[in-house]
Amino acid sequence: MNTHEFINKLNNRYFNGELSVPFCEQMGQLPMDRPDVFAFVQRMFAFMKSSGLPAKDVSLLQADVISTLLARILPGAWEGRIPPITVQGRHAVVDQYIKNNSWMSSGGKKMLDIGCGFPPFTTLESADYLNDWKITGADPSLPAYLIYDADGNYATLDEQKSTVYFQPAMPSVESWNQLLSDSAATKKRFENLLDELLKQSVTEGFPRVEINPIRSYETERISFITGGIGQITIQPQDLIRCFNVLYYFDAQFQQKALQWFAQQLNEGGILLFGGDWAVSTECYYDIYRKENGQLVSKEFAFSIDCICPFGIVTWYCLHEDEPQKAKLMNCIRMIREDKNFMDSFYAFHDAQRARYNLCARDKEGYYGSIAPDMQPQVLWTLAGTMLTELNDAGFNQKAADVLRKAGLKTKVNEVGHVAVEM
Ligand SMILES: C[S@@+](CC[C@H](N)C(=O)[O-])C[C@H]1O[C@@H](n2cnc3c(N)ncnc32)[C@H](O)[C@@H]1O
């Protein structure tokens, strides 16, 4: 099946053939030689349908991201490894939640951030904000070398000096395309650059090399361990955070992970796992507390922008049985089925999109794209502002009310997220 036939099939199956022509044309750029990408897109569309998302609410920006960026960041592009992608500031609201939540009762302040990514920006930001906590970051892919090229693009390399991962200085679609149009050549270029930089010992400015770079981030309160879930040995913790990791795994792995998390927690300690994107948009997570030696589910929470996101984290996962996505889609569907809520949500949110010129509706009512020269940082900052405005206008509370009417025990939690008590 070629890309065109594939998109047509999905359009008919998940959107009654109602996706716009420009959307389908953009999706035509999906790489035909990547079955993992095709499967991923099909899963996303199935989630969209199950949550009641109409064709007009999937934007041209999302078509652009799905068709050109997705293939670059899936494990299939990195020999099956989960890339250590992280985004500065993405856990700011999660950190506020850690500071203010009412669940934790273990009395201590030791946190494990597992699957912390590299560079471990978000772990460092948490340590900054939670300044009386001791934090251990852990990740199976902490690199032996980190190098930056003259433009600030970076690559991580292993002990054998092979490139494991690289990322543009500014991760826009264009800059990714520049590096990834010939991925093997880019890897080789970084490997040659490492040899050069090691000869000259260049450790300042751009280009530069950092050897065993994780050590430079360690302080009295921050340490790092190489290893993943089930692989590391650590003292009991008061909080485990695992963000943007488990959506790469299936339900069975998640079940085992929960057992392992339980063993690593102090009694009364909490587990917080989920996903999010820049500026804590598209944020969703589960909270469990260790009670009498067992993990007890307390709350599933999500930010209100998940019902109409700008990015794609809301549907991002590698297995269709991923348990959190099922919960999130179910909540979104219940909210979307409430016509009164959606009428007022659209009136407010579509006006925001028009005001900020961010994926506003076109004449036919389809969400569009952004100005071609808009930098990712500007885009996501605006998306974050719009989420704050939605909360300030009470849409988080209104959505919690909709779910309560449908029989769930809900509230707006300490950080403005719609929380469903389990
Ligand atoms: C997308 S990054 C998330 C980084 C960071 N937590 C964040 O939210 O920005 C996913 C990370 O999971 C790590 N990972 C892969 N397998 C893992 C495992 N079995 N246990 C823990 N982390 C794992 C990868 O190395 C990668 O750095």
The ligand as an SDF file (V2000), in Angstrom:
LIG
                    3D

 27 29  0  0  0  0  0  0  0  0999 V2000
   11.6290   10.5910   25.8990 C   0  0  0  0  0  0  0  0  0  0  0  0
   12.8880   10.3820   27.0680 S   0  0  0  0  0  0  0  0  0  0  0  0
   12.1830   11.1780   28.4900 C   0  0  0  0  0  0  0  0  0  0  0  0
   13.1550   12.0350   29.2410 C   0  0  0  0  0  0  0  0  0  0  0  0
   12.5840   12.7930   30.4240 C   0  0  0  0  0  0  0  0  0  0  0  0
   12.0750   11.9090   31.4470 N   0  0  0  0  0  0  0  0  0  0  0  0
   11.4920   13.7460   29.9850 C   0  0  0  0  0  0  0  0  0  0  0  0
   10.3380   13.5330   30.3600 O   0  0  0  0  0  0  0  0  0  0  0  0
   11.8010   14.7140   29.3010 O   0  0  0  0  0  0  0  0  0  0  0  0
   12.7380    8.6700   27.4260 C   0  0  0  0  0  0  0  0  0  0  0  0
   13.9230    8.1140   28.1880 C   0  0  0  0  0  0  0  0  0  0  0  0
   13.6010    6.7920   28.6420 O   0  0  0  0  0  0  0  0  0  0  0  0
   14.8140    6.1040   28.7160 C   0  0  0  0  0  0  0  0  0  0  0  0
   14.5500    4.6490   28.8400 N   0  0  0  0  0  0  0  0  0  0  0  0
   14.5360    3.7030   27.8860 C   0  0  0  0  0  0  0  0  0  0  0  0
   14.2980    2.5020   28.4200 N   0  0  0  0  0  0  0  0  0  0  0  0
   14.1430    2.6770   29.7380 C   0  0  0  0  0  0  0  0  0  0  0  0
   13.8990    1.8000   30.8330 C   0  0  0  0  0  0  0  0  0  0  0  0
   13.7400    0.4880   30.6590 N   0  0  0  0  0  0  0  0  0  0  0  0
   13.8380    2.3350   32.0660 N   0  0  0  0  0  0  0  0  0  0  0  0
   13.9860    3.6610   32.2460 C   0  0  0  0  0  0  0  0  0  0  0  0
   14.2280    4.5260   31.2530 N   0  0  0  0  0  0  0  0  0  0  0  0
   14.3140    4.0510   30.0060 C   0  0  0  0  0  0  0  0  0  0  0  0
   15.5270    6.4810   27.4360 C   0  0  0  0  0  0  0  0  0  0  0  0
   16.9110    6.2250   27.4910 O   0  0  0  0  0  0  0  0  0  0  0  0
   15.1690    7.9620   27.3410 C   0  0  0  0  0  0  0  0  0  0  0  0
   16.1890    8.7630   27.8510 O   0  0  0  0  0  0  0  0  0  0  0  0
  1  2  1  0
  2  3  1  0
  2 10  1  0
  3  4  1  0
  4  5  1  0
  5  6  1  0
  5  7  1  0
  7  8  2  0
  7  9  1  0
 10 11  1  0
 11 12  1  0
 11 26  1  0
 12 13  1  0
 13 14  1  0
 13 24  1  0
 14 15  1  0
 14 23  1  0
 15 16  2  0
 16 17  1  0
 17 18  1  0
 17 23  2  0
 18 19  1  0
 18 20  2  0
 20 21  1  0
 21 22  2  0
 22 23  1  0
 24 25  1  0
 24 26  1  0
 26 27  1  0
M  CHG  2   2   1   9  -1
M  END
$$$$
